[in-house]
């Protein structure tokens, strides 16, 4: 096969095994990807590992740039463990420092307990070998972590972690952002966290962008229809809202005046913001996949679909959602989500669909842990594919 003639959007058959890099079970009953990140040209995957007794462990694996398991990483390419020996654990997200050290956001839960506790495993060596520091994030005793959509970022001085909490009582969800120095000390003055929009009802964070002087969070308010809406908020690094953004620091939004939920937030190099998610389409009774771009001040961007949301029906008769997205060097945007199967598309900088892009239509799996990122001249898709043996964490490389 002549690789140079492959159309943009198709998978690279030289990557991994016939285009697929999969987490080798190696005696585990399940290995589900929870996130992907780049470590130079290598690919790190955080995962949930399930042993033959059903016990859950955090895991991470490293693939080489051509999609092979890196045998020099940890033990034969994979590291597994427990944040607390007598509990169950998993990862939620992975991030890499400028020096290549690895951070995991994860959780731990005691046998018989309903409180899922958030934890950050820090400073795994770049090769995955040796011990790491563990920071337990403080939460109220009557709450627990909502698994999924918790985010982790890091820069040269601080890490940020966004987590969603559910009360053991019948109370609305709440959300927090934790800011820690790389020495583990609190990053909001004497505080390690702030509550996000505490006066709003039922707050869930799904997007986190870390900037030098500020950070942005996005997510969903009022998780049940018909009040459901998305939001973007910009905070200063001291934990206060940046009033120069949106309305007193917050943009609350509904696409086409319909219930709206957000899944990811990105900032373009020019400062403009893009959100993905989905919005309810009242006429069909189904959700449409959502892209929407805003200026750096929190107003709809007229240069992207004339300021209007881009709503896409990926598979008529099915719910459509975008879960993740990544920017390419030419400012085109690849969005990853689902209709009647896992699907992806590419959009031009002005919000129109790229008609020259030819996505591969053979992705079969579940959307838990789904994500994408850009590496050089390719797009990496991380998802959990279905197979005869169960669900297997998978990475594919797509031609740009």
Secondary structure, 3 states (H helix, E strand, C coil): CCHHHCCCCCECCCCCECCEEECCCCCCCEEEEEEEEEECCEEEEEEEEECCCCCEEEEEEEECCCCCECCCCCECCEEEECCCCCEEEEEEEEEECCCCCEEEEEEEEECCCCCCEEEEEEEECCCCCCCCEEEECCCCCCEEECCCCCEEEECCCEEEEEEEEEECCCCCCEEEEEEEECCCCECECCECEEECCCCCCCEEEEEEEECCCEEEEEEEECCCCCCCEEEEEEEECCCCECCCCCECCEEEECHHHCCEEEEEEEECCCCCEEEEEEEEECCCCEEEEEEEEECCCCCECCCCHHHCCEEECCCCCCCCEEEEEEECCCCCEEEEEECCCEEEEEECCCCCECCCCCCCCCCCEEEEEEEEEEECCEEEEEEEEEECCEEEEEEEEEEC
